């Protein structure tokens, strides 16, 4: 899940005609009740209250010990496996995002972890499923995926006292050969993440992450959603450092032992967004589609390691 940068989203505005392909805008579907998580797995601090632990943006970023890093790697690796499981399900037209959520929820619990989104500030589901013009925080519901849908799936989980967090975007159905714009959007967003990771290392300024993403978006004629950012993660899901995905002046040296997410959202058309009345689902105002990729990155004494890998 992404950390929101301030109260920048307007609520209740509908999309205009979709950008690019002529398609039916995504509509709110039926959302089932929140599923229970057994107490046989460790729960995060907000599981009962819905209120996560708050850490100020001005707080010093954590630098984890070797023992903590072992746990962070384990959680991140499982999060990646669960993401790949969910993405494989999403490639089949006709499956609902509710069914993807149910199956992924069961798989996460089976592996001894807690699906981090459940009851995080009241979020009702185990994963986020964001389809086409929904750019993030989509709530799984009874809408079936159709051939050509672009879906971003965000999977985060809590294992051994550490959150693992990652996201990827896939196209439902065929190989996308008839949708060059959709494939370009997906590939460019993945490139943006990859180049941002390559910019990381001990002593590097955090601003270089946004700079790298900005260059990729510019050369692909895409826009970056500014309202959400990457974040430090570990025993708390969202903590410093907060990672802007656009060109910025936020100064913070990257230090060995830091663990944080990089998770750019790139969109077609305008980057202006709004939120549905469910308080979560974020859409582009002009109907342009979005894509998002996310990794957890560990800063080491000699470089940067992506820990959300199987």
N, C-alpha and C positions, 0 to 999 in steps of 0.2 A: 504494500500500500504506500501511497505517496503522502508526503507532508505538504499541506496547503500553505502557501505564502500569503498570509493575511486574508482579509475579507474582500477578495477581489471579484468574486463571482456574483453575477446577477441571476436571480431565480425566476422561473416561470415563463421564460421566453421560448417560443417555438422556433424550430428550424425553418429556414426558407427553402427554396428549391435546392436539392442536392447539387454539389459541385461534381463535375465530371460525369460519371455514369448516371443514367436515369434509373432510379430505384426508389422503393418505398422507404420513407424515413422510419427509423426504429421507434416503436411506440412502447409505452410501459405495458408490461405483461403482469400476470398474476404471480406474486411472490409467496411461497409457502412459509410456514412457520420456521423459526430458528431451530436447528437440530441440536440435540444435546451432545455434550462431549463427556465421556466417562471420567470419573475421578481416578481411574487407574493410570491416566497420564497427568503430567504436571501441568497445572493451569497458570497462565500469566496473571498479574495482579488485578487486571480489569475484568476477568472472566465473570465474576459475580456482579460487580458494581457497574460495569460499563465505562468506568473512568480510568484511563491509563495514567501512569506516573508521568508527571510533567517535569521536564528538564529545560531550563532557560536556554534560549539560543545563544546567550552570552557565556554560558558555562564552558569550561575547558573541555575539549573533546577527550574521550577516553583513549588510553593506550593500553591495550590488553596484555596480560601476562601470557607466557607460553601455554600454561594450563588452560586459560580462558580461550586462547586461540584454537586449541584442540577442539573444544566444545563448539566454538563458532564454525569451524570447518565442518564438523559433523552435522550441525543444523543446516548450514548452507547447502551441503551436498544432498541431504534429503529433500530440501526445498526444490532443488533442481530436478531430482528424479520425479517428484510429484508434479512439477510444471510440465515435464515432458510427457507424463501420463495424461494430464489434462489436455495438452495441445493435440495429442494423438486422437483423443476422443472428438475434439472440435473439428477435425478434418472431414467428418462424416455428415453430409447434409441430412437434415431431419432430426438430429439430436437436439434437445433443448439445452439451454444453459443451466436450467434447473437440474437436469440429469447429469451434466458434467460436474456440477457442484456436489451432488449427492455422492457420486462415485469417487470423486477426489477427496471429499470429506472422509468417507469410509477408509480410503487407502491411507490417508495421513494418520488417522487414529490407529489403524492396524499396525503402523510403524512406530507407535508409541509417542506420537506428537500431538500437539493441540493446534488446530487451524487458527492462526493468529487473528484474522479478521473477525471471528465470531465474538459478538458483543463488544468489539472495539468501538466505543462511543455509540453503541447500539447497532452496529452493522449486523445484518441478520444472517449472513452466509459465510461459507468457508473460504471462498475465493471471489475475486472480482472478474467479471466477464464484460468486456467493453467492445461493442460491435459497431463497425462502420463509423458514424459520426459521434458515437459515444467514445470519448477519449480516455476516460478513467473512471474508476469506482462504480462501474456498472454492476447492478445487483442481479444475480442469476434468477431467471423466471421461466415461464412456460413458452416463450417464443422459440420456435424451431429455427436452427441455423439453415440458411439456404446457400446453394452453390454460389460462390463468389463473395460471400460475406468475409470481411476482414475482422478478425477477433483478437483482441489483446487479453491475455489471461494473466492475472497477477496471483501468484501463490506465495504465501508466507506462512511460517509455522514456528511453533515454540517447542524446542527439544533440549533437554539437559540445561534448562535455565537460559537458553539463548534463542533469539529469533533468527530465522533464515528467511530471506526475502528476495524474490526475483520475478521477472515477467518476460513474456515473449509474445509475438504477434504471428498468426498464421492465417492462411486463406482457406476457407472451407471449400471442399469439393475438389475440383480438377486442379490442374497445374497452373492456372491463371494465365495461360497463353493469350487469352482474349482480353486481358486487363493489364496492359503495360503500365498504366498509371498506378494501379494498386500494387503491382510487384515493385515498381520503383519506390513507392512510399515505404514498403516493408524493408527493402534492401537498404535504402538510405538511412532509415532509423537504426538499423543494426550497425551500419557503418559508423554512424554517429557515436553509438555506445563504444564500439571497438576503438575508435580513434581517441575517445575520451579516456578509456582505460590506458591506452598507450602513452598518454600524456602524464600519467601519474607516476610518482616516485618520491622517495624521501627528500625533503627540502623543496619540492615543487610547490608553487602557490596554487591554492584551490581554484583560483580564477582560470587557470589553464584548462580546466575541464569544460567550463562554459565556452571558452574560446574555441576549443576543438570542435564542439558540437555546432557552434555558430558557423564555422567554415563549411561543414558538411551540409547543413541546411541551405546555406547560401548557394553552393554549387549545384544543388538539386532543385532549387526554386521551391523550397518548402518552408513552412513557418514552425517556430518552436512555441509550445504552450509555456507561458511564463509562470502561471499561477501555482505550479506544484514543483517540488524539488526532491532531490535525493537526500539521504540522511544517514547519520551514524546509526548503527544498530548493534544489538547484543542482548543484554538482559532487559533492555527497554527497546521497544520497536522503533521509536523516533527520538533521536537525540542528536546533539551536535557531533560532527560538523554538518550543516545544511548545505546541500550542493546545488547551486544554481546551474541550469542547463543552457543559459544564454550568456552572452558577453556581459561581464559585470566587474565590479571593483571590490568584491568581498575578499579581503585578505586573510589567509590562513595557511601557514605552512603545513604540508603533509608530513606526518611523523611516523616512524616505525611503531607498529602496534595498533594504529587506527584501523577501524573497520567501518565502511560506509557503503551506501548504495549509489550507483549512478543509473538514472532511469529516464532518459529523455523521451518526450512525447513530441513527435513531428506531425504536422497536419497539412492537408491540401487547403488552398484558399486562405481565408483569414484565420488568425490565431485567436480571435475573440470567442469566448466560451460562456456558457451559462449552466445552471444546475436545475434539474427537475425538482418537483416539489417533494420527492422522497428524501431530499437533503443530501444525496450522495451522487447520483448519476450526472456526469459532466458531459455536455455536448458542445459541438461547434455551432455557432449561430448561423453560419451559411450552409450547413450540411456537409462540409468537407470532411473526408474521412481522416482518422488518426491512426497512428501506430506507435507502439511503445516497447522498448526492450530495457531490461534491468539486470544488472549483476551486482553482487557484493564484492567489494575490493578490499583486500588487506594490504596495507603499506608495510613492506619489509625493509630491512637495512639496505637492501641492494636493488629494490624496485617495487613492483606492485604485483600481487597475486590475485587472480579471480578465484574466489572460493566457492562460488555457485557453479560448480562443475561436478559431474558425477565421478 
